[in-house]
């Protein structure tokens, strides 16, 4: 049955740094009639991703900013209730860019995939079997391509992306060093996600610990943070090393322009390569990545964590959790 109205989270003020509850409002909205090529999706889970901070920022980004008064852009997974597109039928479970809303009328082009792994929780399609998993899989297999015995360092290594990066790199025979915030997450890197070493970047002697953990330097760095953590890693780069820049969580504002150590001399003398990385450039790899990662989950080869919030009312404060470190795994919002 098609509902007449639905609840949505809309952007009401543009944040200067991390989005917080006051920047959003939950509103009741009419569910529009379906046009040709559209679907009505009842969302089960909404994703909370670091990229959402950039999507609401006034600073130029790789995507147009969400407009004031617009439903917040996000990935979601849910069931098709009605369809006017031949490739999608009522009852299909789909994942895509549906927004922070309980019901979404969307163009079929916003669907990333129809779920087939019915033996696994739907929520995983927003994390390890979604954007996070694709980011890790393509970053490791297509960009960094670690060799057996090489040293791979990952920042936010206990997070939804970093935890998968470490496990995939280890599968290729690399030695892995995970960097996380706090001793609990640093320990989790080793005990749960299989890193050879877990480091707490908040430790006073973090640079010394990093040097001890990388005696021959860093061959590959998967960077999710920028900032002081990256400054320390850059000083440890090995000759012909590679750096993948996936996130800049440590930068809370672009005004004034962030500054730090100048790395040009290190890049030159180490003959290192730095590459910015967006998973959206590797969407063609999604089917292969999902198949590989799902098989690893089924056989117990891939550990993952979820942190589930319950109800749309939890959404406005959710993004801030990613930046204060209070989430304990891939953050999703369960609607039903």
Order of alpha helices (4+ residues) and beta strands (2+ residues): beta-beta-beta-alpha-beta-beta-beta-beta-alpha-beta-alpha-beta-alpha-beta-alpha-beta-alpha-beta-alpha-beta-alpha-beta-alpha-beta
